[in-house]
Amino acid sequence: MRGVTLALCLAALPVAAQSPFPVDIGGPYALTDQYGQTRTQADPDGKAQLLFFGYANCLNICSAALPLMGQMVDALAEGGMDVTPVMITVAPDQDQVETMGAPLGVHHADFIGLTGAEDALQVAYQAFNVEVEPLFEDPEHGWVYAHGSFIHLLDGDGALLTLLPPVLDVDRAVGIVAGYLAPAQDG
């Protein structure tokens, strides 16, 4: 009976046409990376992506998520799985084209930081159901924001595969991601 109830509940959720995940998360966006190039939800090289909404100089949850993402990329590469780490800013006043690259590069050389005009960022926030709220201004580091905390695993086309909480250790997170990517990259 529980299985039937669960199936009915899941069937009642809206399902994104482009995503195998059983909720409507993800969608198209077009933002600017730290090199001044336009980038969409699809990876230009067709690689899977680890996507996080945060800011490059965040001292809170980002300080757990961004290093984890960098470690995951390296561990997955050892297993033959190429993944691109991507962060969409929630603080466009702080994360600009000229300022994102260096702090993200500390976590991984391949990190892509995305920013844009407020309306373009809102499209991405809405697509991934991310709420952003300024909490207070730190005199040393600027505004501190409340924002989404999940790491989104996307396929090369930008469709959501799963969500990862940044409290996982790297081995567990890599195991989950590998479970989604290994069959796709073997075939």
Z-matrix of the N, CA and C atoms (Angstrom, degrees):
N
C 1 1.446
C 2 1.523 1 111.33
N 3 1.364 2 117.10 1 -40.83
C 4 1.454 3 119.85 2 178.92
C 5 1.517 4 111.02 3 -60.22
N 6 1.339 5 116.48 4 -39.66
C 7 1.462 6 120.53 5 179.36
C 8 1.513 7 111.94 6 -62.37
N 9 1.325 8 116.56 7 -40.63
C 10 1.462 9 120.64 8 178.22
C 11 1.522 10 110.37 9 -66.38
N 12 1.339 11 117.17 10 -42.76
C 13 1.461 12 121.05 11 179.03
C 14 1.524 13 110.09 12 -62.37
N 15 1.328 14 117.82 13 -44.86
C 16 1.461 15 121.40 14 178.67
C 17 1.516 16 110.25 15 -61.56
N 18 1.313 17 117.81 16 -44.41
C 19 1.461 18 121.13 17 -179.85
C 20 1.520 19 110.79 18 -61.87
N 21 1.328 20 117.72 19 -41.18
C 22 1.460 21 120.53 20 178.67
C 23 1.519 22 111.52 21 -66.54
N 24 1.327 23 116.84 22 -39.55
C 25 1.466 24 120.14 23 178.44
C 26 1.524 25 110.79 24 -64.65
N 27 1.319 26 116.96 25 -44.92
C 28 1.459 27 120.27 26 178.71
C 29 1.518 28 111.28 27 -65.28
N 30 1.303 29 117.80 28 -36.26
C 31 1.461 30 121.44 29 179.32
C 32 1.518 31 110.98 30 -66.17
N 33 1.322 32 117.48 31 -26.61
C 34 1.462 33 120.82 32 -179.20
C 35 1.519 34 112.51 33 -78.67
N 36 1.345 35 117.66 34 -16.08
C 37 1.462 36 120.60 35 179.58
C 38 1.518 37 110.15 36 -74.67
N 39 1.356 38 117.57 37 144.40
C 40 1.459 39 118.78 38 174.73
C 41 1.527 40 109.64 39 -67.10
N 42 1.301 41 117.19 40 136.36
C 43 1.459 42 121.18 41 -177.88
C 44 1.521 43 108.86 42 -110.79
N 45 1.316 44 117.09 43 127.73
C 46 1.454 45 121.33 44 177.65
C 47 1.511 46 109.00 45 -71.23
N 48 1.315 47 116.15 46 132.49
C 49 1.462 48 120.77 47 -177.71
C 50 1.520 49 111.30 48 -61.65
N 51 1.332 50 117.68 49 -32.52
C 52 1.454 51 120.51 50 -175.94
C 53 1.519 52 113.43 51 -93.80
N 54 1.310 53 119.02 52 -0.25
C 55 1.453 54 120.89 53 -172.92
C 56 1.521 55 112.05 54 -124.54
N 57 1.352 56 116.19 55 135.62
C 58 1.458 57 118.77 56 174.22
C 59 1.533 58 112.29 57 -77.75
N 60 1.339 59 118.55 58 -8.18
C 61 1.462 60 122.90 59 179.13
C 62 1.524 61 108.25 60 -73.30
N 63 1.342 62 119.26 61 139.97
C 64 1.470 63 120.89 62 -170.82
C 65 1.529 64 115.83 63 -79.00
N 66 1.312 65 118.63 64 23.61
C 67 1.462 66 121.91 65 173.82
C 68 1.525 67 108.21 66 -139.56
N 69 1.301 68 116.16 67 165.13
C 70 1.451 69 121.58 68 -176.77
C 71 1.526 70 110.33 69 -86.11
N 72 1.318 71 116.60 70 85.09
C 73 1.461 72 122.73 71 178.76
C 74 1.518 73 107.65 72 -129.24
N 75 1.317 74 115.70 73 130.50
C 76 1.458 75 121.14 74 177.19
C 77 1.503 76 111.89 75 109.10
N 78 1.306 77 114.82 76 165.77
C 79 1.449 78 120.30 77 179.36
C 80 1.512 79 110.65 78 157.36
N 81 1.320 80 114.74 79 179.74
C 82 1.459 81 119.19 80 -175.75
C 83 1.525 82 113.14 81 -72.29
N 84 1.314 83 115.12 82 146.95
C 85 1.463 84 123.27 83 171.09
C 86 1.523 85 107.30 84 -154.27
N 87 1.308 86 116.27 85 161.91
C 88 1.467 87 122.78 86 175.12
C 89 1.523 88 107.21 87 -140.06
N 90 1.335 89 115.85 88 114.63
C 91 1.454 90 122.46 89 -177.42
C 92 1.529 91 109.18 90 -130.83
N 93 1.322 92 116.63 91 177.31
C 94 1.463 93 122.03 92 -177.60
C 95 1.521 94 109.84 93 -110.66
N 96 1.340 95 116.50 94 131.50
C 97 1.464 96 120.36 95 179.61
C 98 1.527 97 111.05 96 -87.31
N 99 1.331 98 115.84 97 179.26
C 100 1.461 99 121.16 98 -175.89
C 101 1.527 100 112.64 99 -68.99
N 102 1.333 101 117.49 100 -5.55
C 103 1.468 102 121.81 101 177.18
C 104 1.526 103 111.40 102 -102.34
N 105 1.345 104 116.28 103 2.32
C 106 1.452 105 120.83 104 179.67
C 107 1.520 106 114.00 105 83.72
N 108 1.324 107 117.38 106 10.67
C 109 1.460 108 122.15 107 -178.87
C 110 1.529 109 110.71 108 -97.80
N 111 1.324 110 115.56 109 145.09
C 112 1.464 111 120.20 110 175.79
C 113 1.519 112 108.81 111 -74.79
N 114 1.308 113 114.28 112 136.94
C 115 1.464 114 121.00 113 179.61
C 116 1.525 115 108.54 114 -136.25
N 117 1.319 116 116.24 115 139.14
C 118 1.456 117 121.58 116 179.09
C 119 1.519 118 109.56 117 -108.65
N 120 1.336 119 115.58 118 -173.69
C 121 1.463 120 120.60 119 178.70
C 122 1.522 121 111.91 120 -65.38
N 123 1.315 122 118.53 121 -22.15
C 124 1.468 123 121.90 122 179.34
C 125 1.522 124 109.49 123 -85.67
N 126 1.321 125 117.10 124 131.63
C 127 1.455 126 120.86 125 177.31
C 128 1.532 127 108.43 126 -71.05
N 129 1.338 128 118.20 127 132.13
C 130 1.466 129 119.43 128 -177.40
C 131 1.534 130 113.64 129 -62.88
N 132 1.328 131 117.36 130 -22.29
C 133 1.468 132 121.31 131 178.97
C 134 1.523 133 112.05 132 -102.83
N 135 1.334 134 116.84 133 5.87
C 136 1.463 135 120.91 134 178.77
C 137 1.515 136 114.44 135 74.54
N 138 1.333 137 117.57 136 15.16
C 139 1.468 138 121.21 137 179.56
C 140 1.524 139 110.82 138 -80.00
N 141 1.315 140 115.37 139 152.52
C 142 1.463 141 120.30 140 169.46
C 143 1.524 142 107.53 141 -64.28
N 144 1.334 143 116.40 142 159.55
C 145 1.456 144 120.67 143 -177.04
C 146 1.525 145 110.74 144 -134.26
N 147 1.314 146 114.82 145 144.49
C 148 1.457 147 122.42 146 168.05
C 149 1.519 148 105.20 147 -103.02
N 150 1.319 149 117.59 148 113.55
C 151 1.462 150 122.56 149 -174.93
C 152 1.517 151 109.69 150 -111.67
N 153 1.329 152 114.69 151 132.68
C 154 1.460 153 121.17 152 178.54
C 155 1.521 154 108.70 153 -134.45
N 156 1.319 155 116.82 154 141.62
C 157 1.455 156 122.16 155 174.13
C 158 1.518 157 107.47 156 -101.03
N 159 1.320 158 117.44 157 117.25
C 160 1.452 159 121.43 158 -177.88
C 161 1.510 160 110.01 159 -168.72
N 162 1.311 161 116.50 160 -150.93
C 163 1.459 162 119.22 161 173.44
C 164 1.512 163 109.76 162 -147.36
N 165 1.308 164 114.33 163 149.49
C 166 1.466 165 121.80 164 -168.08
C 167 1.520 166 113.40 165 -60.17
N 168 1.317 167 118.15 166 -33.14
C 169 1.465 168 120.95 167 -177.76
C 170 1.520 169 113.11 168 -107.01
N 171 1.320 170 117.07 169 23.86
C 172 1.461 171 122.31 170 -178.89
C 173 1.525 172 110.25 171 -68.30
N 174 1.314 173 115.24 172 136.44
C 175 1.469 174 120.16 173 179.64
C 176 1.520 175 112.16 174 -100.19
N 177 1.329 176 118.00 175 1.50
C 178 1.456 177 120.49 176 -173.86
C 179 1.523 178 111.09 177 -106.05
N 180 1.320 179 119.07 178 -119.19
C 181 1.464 180 122.28 179 -174.69
C 182 1.525 181 111.59 180 -63.17
N 183 1.331 182 117.14 181 -30.23
C 184 1.469 183 119.63 182 178.93
C 185 1.524 184 111.12 183 -61.10
N 186 1.325 185 116.52 184 -31.14
C 187 1.464 186 119.56 185 -179.47
C 188 1.522 187 111.55 186 -69.44
N 189 1.319 188 117.90 187 -11.88
C 190 1.467 189 122.27 188 171.73
C 191 1.521 190 110.16 189 -97.73
N 192 1.323 191 117.45 190 -44.05
C 193 1.463 192 121.77 191 -174.08
C 194 1.527 193 112.87 192 -70.27
N 195 1.322 194 117.89 193 -46.81
C 196 1.468 195 119.93 194 -174.49
C 197 1.535 196 112.62 195 -64.48
N 198 1.342 197 119.71 196 -46.52
C 199 1.465 198 118.32 197 175.82
C 200 1.527 199 112.62 198 -63.43
N 201 1.334 200 117.14 199 -38.68
C 202 1.464 201 120.54 200 177.65
C 203 1.523 202 109.95 201 -59.35
N 204 1.311 203 117.33 202 -43.80
C 205 1.458 204 120.64 203 179.80
C 206 1.526 205 111.37 204 -61.23
N 207 1.327 206 117.06 205 -43.28
C 208 1.462 207 120.36 206 177.88
C 209 1.519 208 112.03 207 -61.94
N 210 1.320 209 116.68 208 -42.89
C 211 1.467 210 120.99 209 178.61
C 212 1.524 211 110.81 210 -65.51
N 213 1.321 212 116.30 211 -38.67
C 214 1.467 213 120.37 212 179.02
C 215 1.526 214 110.98 213 -63.69
N 216 1.323 215 117.14 214 -43.09
C 217 1.466 216 121.00 215 -179.52
C 218 1.526 217 109.90 216 -58.75
N 219 1.332 218 117.08 217 -45.10
C 220 1.467 219 120.23 218 179.60
C 221 1.527 220 111.81 219 -65.61
N 222 1.322 221 116.87 220 -44.31
C 223 1.469 222 120.34 221 -178.99
C 224 1.531 223 110.74 222 -65.61
N 225 1.316 224 117.47 223 -40.48
C 226 1.466 225 120.44 224 178.83
C 227 1.530 226 110.44 225 -66.86
N 228 1.323 227 117.72 226 -37.49
C 229 1.464 228 121.21 227 178.34
C 230 1.529 229 110.70 228 -61.87
N 231 1.332 230 117.20 229 -36.82
C 232 1.464 231 120.76 230 176.66
C 233 1.524 232 111.11 231 -60.75
N 234 1.329 233 116.44 232 -28.59
C 235 1.463 234 121.79 233 177.81
C 236 1.521 235 112.85 234 -92.88
N 237 1.329 236 117.11 235 10.05
C 238 1.462 237 121.16 236 177.91
C 239 1.515 238 115.22 237 81.00
N 240 1.333 239 117.27 238 17.91
C 241 1.467 240 121.03 239 -179.51
C 242 1.522 241 109.61 240 -113.56
N 243 1.329 242 115.91 241 114.16
C 244 1.461 243 121.62 242 179.89
C 245 1.518 244 110.58 243 -87.15
N 246 1.329 245 115.72 244 124.37
C 247 1.455 246 122.53 245 -178.62
C 248 1.527 247 107.85 246 -134.92
N 249 1.325 248 116.77 247 139.77
C 250 1.462 249 122.19 248 178.57
C 251 1.524 250 109.74 249 -103.46
N 252 1.352 251 117.62 250 126.94
C 253 1.462 252 119.72 251 174.64
C 254 1.535 253 110.16 252 -83.97
N 255 1.331 254 116.31 253 130.84
C 256 1.462 255 121.76 254 -176.62
C 257 1.525 256 109.21 255 -132.76
N 258 1.333 257 116.12 256 135.61
C 259 1.457 258 121.10 257 174.26
C 260 1.525 259 108.40 258 -123.36
N 261 1.332 260 116.56 259 126.74
C 262 1.458 261 122.00 260 171.72
C 263 1.522 262 106.82 261 -98.21
N 264 1.312 263 115.98 262 125.27
C 265 1.458 264 119.53 263 -175.38
C 266 1.519 265 112.87 264 -68.86
N 267 1.315 266 115.02 265 146.00
C 268 1.454 267 122.20 266 168.96
C 269 1.528 268 108.90 267 -107.47
N 270 1.329 269 116.23 268 3.33
C 271 1.464 270 122.32 269 -177.47
C 272 1.528 271 109.73 270 -133.66
N 273 1.337 272 117.17 271 70.19
C 274 1.461 273 119.10 272 -176.66
C 275 1.527 274 113.51 273 -63.53
N 276 1.330 275 116.91 274 -20.61
C 277 1.461 276 119.77 275 175.54
C 278 1.533 277 111.02 276 -69.55
N 279 1.326 278 117.21 277 -27.27
C 280 1.466 279 122.12 278 179.99
C 281 1.524 280 112.31 279 -100.75
N 282 1.323 281 117.66 280 -38.22
C 283 1.470 282 122.09 281 -178.09
C 284 1.523 283 109.12 282 -98.70
N 285 1.298 284 114.97 283 99.15
C 286 1.454 285 120.99 284 178.58
C 287 1.520 286 108.55 285 -113.67
N 288 1.313 287 116.35 286 167.47
C 289 1.464 288 120.98 287 -177.85
C 290 1.532 289 109.96 288 -49.40
N 291 1.311 290 117.02 289 -44.14
C 292 1.474 291 121.12 290 -175.57
C 293 1.519 292 113.99 291 -77.13
N 294 1.329 293 118.46 292 -17.19
C 295 1.469 294 119.50 293 -170.75
C 296 1.528 295 115.08 294 -111.43
N 297 1.332 296 118.67 295 -9.50
C 298 1.472 297 119.93 296 -174.58
C 299 1.518 298 114.08 297 -82.74
N 300 1.314 299 117.39 298 -35.78
C 301 1.455 300 121.37 299 -170.38
C 302 1.516 301 115.08 300 -57.19
N 303 1.333 302 117.19 301 -49.88
C 304 1.470 303 120.17 302 -175.65
C 305 1.529 304 112.78 303 -62.07
N 306 1.343 305 119.92 304 -50.82
C 307 1.465 306 117.84 305 -179.27
C 308 1.527 307 113.38 306 -65.66
N 309 1.327 308 118.09 307 -33.08
C 310 1.466 309 119.57 308 177.48
C 311 1.522 310 110.85 309 -72.34
N 312 1.331 311 116.70 310 -34.87
C 313 1.465 312 121.33 311 178.79
C 314 1.513 313 113.27 312 -62.18
N 315 1.316 314 117.09 313 -22.98
C 316 1.468 315 121.03 314 175.45
C 317 1.530 316 110.00 315 -61.98
N 318 1.319 317 116.75 316 -33.66
C 319 1.465 318 121.57 317 -177.17
C 320 1.523 319 112.42 318 -87.01
N 321 1.329 320 117.00 319 -32.78
C 322 1.466 321 121.15 320 175.27
C 323 1.525 322 108.42 321 -171.50
N 324 1.328 323 116.27 322 138.27
C 325 1.465 324 121.09 323 -178.42
C 326 1.526 325 112.58 324 -62.53
N 327 1.320 326 117.91 325 -26.10
C 328 1.471 327 121.41 326 -177.74
C 329 1.532 328 113.49 327 -92.40
N 330 1.332 329 117.74 328 4.04
C 331 1.461 330 119.92 329 -177.77
C 332 1.517 331 110.70 330 -60.49
N 333 1.318 332 116.51 331 133.29
C 334 1.459 333 123.05 332 175.57
C 335 1.518 334 107.84 333 -108.14
N 336 1.325 335 115.92 334 126.47
C 337 1.455 336 121.54 335 174.82
C 338 1.513 337 109.21 336 -106.32
N 339 1.319 338 116.35 337 134.70
C 340 1.466 339 121.15 338 -178.72
C 341 1.520 340 110.85 339 -120.20
N 342 1.315 341 114.83 340 137.24
C 343 1.454 342 122.35 341 176.32
C 344 1.521 343 107.69 342 -141.45
N 345 1.314 344 116.12 343 -178.27
C 346 1.453 345 119.64 344 179.01
C 347 1.509 346 110.96 345 170.08
N 348 1.320 347 114.25 346 -173.53
C 349 1.460 348 120.18 347 175.66
C 350 1.526 349 108.91 348 -66.61
N 351 1.314 350 116.13 349 155.90
C 352 1.468 351 121.10 350 -176.81
C 353 1.523 352 112.18 351 -54.86
N 354 1.328 353 117.70 352 -41.02
C 355 1.468 354 119.28 353 -178.84
C 356 1.526 355 111.82 354 -68.07
N 357 1.327 356 117.78 355 -35.93
C 358 1.468 357 120.64 356 177.71
C 359 1.528 358 110.84 357 -68.82
N 360 1.322 359 116.55 358 -39.60
C 361 1.465 360 120.11 359 177.33
C 362 1.527 361 110.37 360 -65.90
N 363 1.323 362 117.56 361 -39.07
C 364 1.461 363 120.66 362 179.13
C 365 1.521 364 111.84 363 -59.86
N 366 1.334 365 117.09 364 -35.30
C 367 1.463 366 120.71 365 177.39
C 368 1.532 367 109.53 366 -59.84
N 369 1.339 368 116.59 367 -45.89
C 370 1.472 369 120.64 368 179.46
C 371 1.524 370 111.05 369 -66.67
N 372 1.332 371 117.44 370 -43.87
C 373 1.469 372 120.46 371 179.64
C 374 1.528 373 110.37 372 -59.01
N 375 1.320 374 116.07 373 -45.41
C 376 1.464 375 119.79 374 -179.02
C 377 1.527 376 111.55 375 -66.77
N 378 1.334 377 116.86 376 -40.00
C 379 1.467 378 120.10 377 -179.43
C 380 1.525 379 111.00 378 -60.89
N 381 1.340 380 116.95 379 -36.56
C 382 1.463 381 120.95 380 -176.23
C 383 1.531 382 112.64 381 -104.81
N 384 1.332 383 116.19 382 13.02
C 385 1.469 384 121.67 383 177.30
C 386 1.530 385 112.89 384 54.33
N 387 1.327 386 116.15 385 43.74
C 388 1.458 387 121.58 386 -179.55
C 389 1.525 388 108.95 387 -103.49
N 390 1.312 389 115.65 388 123.47
C 391 1.458 390 120.87 389 175.51
C 392 1.519 391 108.41 390 -98.30
N 393 1.323 392 115.31 391 137.53
C 394 1.463 393 121.66 392 -179.34
C 395 1.520 394 107.83 393 -123.75
N 396 1.338 395 115.45 394 128.91
C 397 1.455 396 119.53 395 -179.90
C 398 1.529 397 109.58 396 -140.00
N 399 1.345 398 117.34 397 123.50
C 400 1.468 399 118.36 398 174.42
C 401 1.525 400 109.54 399 -68.69
N 402 1.335 401 116.03 400 132.49
C 403 1.467 402 120.37 401 -178.28
C 404 1.522 403 112.08 402 -97.86
N 405 1.340 404 115.78 403 -52.39
C 406 1.455 405 120.83 404 179.86
C 407 1.525 406 108.35 405 -164.74
N 408 1.316 407 115.26 406 165.19
C 409 1.464 408 119.45 407 179.49
C 410 1.521 409 109.70 408 -102.78
N 411 1.318 410 116.01 409 120.33
C 412 1.458 411 123.03 410 175.82
C 413 1.534 412 106.85 411 -83.24
N 414 1.321 413 118.87 412 126.93
C 415 1.467 414 120.27 413 -176.22
C 416 1.533 415 113.29 414 -60.30
N 417 1.323 416 116.63 415 -28.09
C 418 1.470 417 119.94 416 -177.82
C 419 1.525 418 113.03 417 -92.37
N 420 1.335 419 117.88 418 -37.17
C 421 1.460 420 120.94 419 -171.25
C 422 1.525 421 114.54 420 -113.02
N 423 1.312 422 119.08 421 -1.26
C 424 1.461 423 121.32 422 -179.54
C 425 1.518 424 111.65 423 88.28
N 426 1.324 425 115.44 424 -159.50
C 427 1.464 426 120.38 425 -175.36
C 428 1.522 427 112.19 426 -67.16
N 429 1.307 428 115.43 427 142.89
C 430 1.461 429 123.85 428 173.98
C 431 1.527 430 106.13 429 -109.58
N 432 1.331 431 115.57 430 130.01
C 433 1.462 432 121.34 431 -173.83
C 434 1.529 433 111.84 432 -117.17
N 435 1.319 434 115.76 433 146.67
C 436 1.462 435 122.02 434 164.26
C 437 1.524 436 104.68 435 -88.97
N 438 1.328 437 116.25 436 135.06
C 439 1.468 438 119.97 437 -177.67
C 440 1.517 439 109.61 438 -159.02
N 441 1.315 440 116.26 439 171.75
C 442 1.458 441 121.66 440 178.84
C 443 1.514 442 111.07 441 -55.59
N 444 1.324 443 116.33 442 151.12
C 445 1.460 444 118.73 443 -176.48
C 446 1.523 445 113.83 444 -122.29
N 447 1.318 446 119.39 445 -2.64
C 448 1.456 447 120.44 446 -179.03
C 449 1.524 448 111.86 447 -81.02
N 450 1.317 449 115.00 448 149.32
C 451 1.458 450 121.68 449 168.21
C 452 1.525 451 105.54 450 -93.76
N 453 1.321 452 116.39 451 125.79
C 454 1.461 453 122.32 452 -178.42
C 455 1.524 454 108.59 453 -96.17
N 456 1.309 455 117.95 454 126.17
C 457 1.464 456 121.59 455 172.56
C 458 1.517 457 106.98 456 -92.52
N 459 1.332 458 116.11 457 119.94
C 460 1.458 459 122.50 458 179.81
C 461 1.513 460 109.78 459 -115.39
N 462 1.320 461 116.97 460 148.35
C 463 1.466 462 119.11 461 172.05
C 464 1.530 463 108.36 462 -77.72
N 465 1.312 464 117.66 463 -179.82
C 466 1.458 465 121.78 464 -176.88
C 467 1.511 466 114.50 465 -63.16
N 468 1.332 467 116.95 466 -22.26
C 469 1.462 468 121.38 467 177.74
C 470 1.525 469 112.17 468 -88.64
N 471 1.317 470 117.31 469 -7.11
C 472 1.458 471 121.33 470 179.17
C 473 1.508 472 114.69 471 96.04
N 474 1.323 473 118.11 472 8.82
C 475 1.470 474 120.97 473 177.69
C 476 1.529 475 109.64 474 -81.81
N 477 1.313 476 116.48 475 139.32
C 478 1.457 477 122.16 476 -179.54
C 479 1.522 478 110.98 477 -68.33
N 480 1.327 479 115.68 478 130.96
C 481 1.461 480 121.50 479 173.92
C 482 1.520 481 110.86 480 -101.71
N 483 1.335 482 116.99 481 -44.48
C 484 1.461 483 121.05 482 177.23
C 485 1.521 484 109.64 483 -166.74
N 486 1.327 485 115.13 484 173.56
C 487 1.460 486 123.28 485 176.07
C 488 1.521 487 108.73 486 -115.42
N 489 1.328 488 115.71 487 143.35
C 490 1.459 489 121.58 488 179.38
C 491 1.527 490 109.40 489 -125.97
N 492 1.323 491 118.12 490 127.54
C 493 1.465 492 118.52 491 173.75
C 494 1.527 493 108.87 492 -75.82
N 495 1.331 494 118.41 493 140.00
C 496 1.462 495 120.20 494 -177.14
C 497 1.517 496 114.44 495 -74.90
N 498 1.321 497 117.61 496 9.65
C 499 1.466 498 120.98 497 176.83
C 500 1.531 499 111.95 498 -92.27
N 501 1.332 500 116.70 499 -3.82
C 502 1.465 501 119.96 500 177.32
C 503 1.522 502 109.70 501 -70.47
N 504 1.339 503 117.14 502 150.41
C 505 1.459 504 117.59 503 171.55
C 506 1.526 505 107.70 504 -78.59
N 507 1.316 506 116.07 505 162.46
C 508 1.459 507 120.76 506 -172.08
C 509 1.528 508 111.77 507 -60.78
N 510 1.326 509 118.22 508 -39.03
C 511 1.466 510 120.11 509 -179.06
C 512 1.527 511 111.58 510 -63.81
N 513 1.322 512 117.16 511 -42.91
C 514 1.469 513 120.68 512 179.35
C 515 1.530 514 110.47 513 -66.34
N 516 1.333 515 116.71 514 -44.04
C 517 1.467 516 120.97 515 -179.83
C 518 1.526 517 110.72 516 -62.94
N 519 1.325 518 117.04 517 -43.07
C 520 1.471 519 121.24 518 178.72
C 521 1.527 520 109.91 519 -64.06
N 522 1.319 521 117.22 520 -40.17
C 523 1.464 522 120.09 521 178.26
C 524 1.516 523 112.30 522 -60.61
N 525 1.324 524 116.42 523 -41.25
C 526 1.466 525 120.25 524 178.63
C 527 1.522 526 110.35 525 -65.36
N 528 1.328 527 116.75 526 -48.89
C 529 1.468 528 120.75 527 -178.72
C 530 1.522 529 110.23 528 -62.20
N 531 1.313 530 117.25 529 -43.82
C 532 1.470 531 120.70 530 -179.85
C 533 1.521 532 111.31 531 -59.74
N 534 1.321 533 116.91 532 -34.74
C 535 1.455 534 120.50 533 177.44
C 536 1.529 535 112.62 534 -62.03
N 537 1.311 536 116.92 535 -29.59
C 538 1.458 537 120.87 536 177.13
C 539 1.518 538 112.55 537 -86.27
N 540 1.319 539 116.93 538 -33.08
C 541 1.467 540 119.57 539 -171.79
C 542 1.516 541 114.44 540 -95.59
N 543 1.323 542 118.17 541 -32.46
C 544 1.473 543 119.81 542 -174.93
C 545 1.519 544 113.05 543 -54.83
N 546 1.337 545 120.18 544 -49.01
C 547 1.465 546 118.91 545 -179.67
C 548 1.522 547 112.39 546 -63.20
N 549 1.335 548 117.04 547 -38.33
C 550 1.463 549 120.05 548 -178.21
C 551 1.513 550 111.43 549 -68.88
N 552 1.333 551 117.74 550 -35.70
C 553 1.456 552 119.68 551 -177.30
C 554 1.532 553 112.04 552 -86.91
N 555 1.338 554 118.04 553 -15.75
C 556 1.469 555 120.28 554 176.75
C 557 1.511 556 111.29 555 -80.28
N 558 1.352 557 116.18 556 -30.71
C 559 1.452 558 120.67 557 -172.65
C 560 1.457 559 111.88 558 -91.35
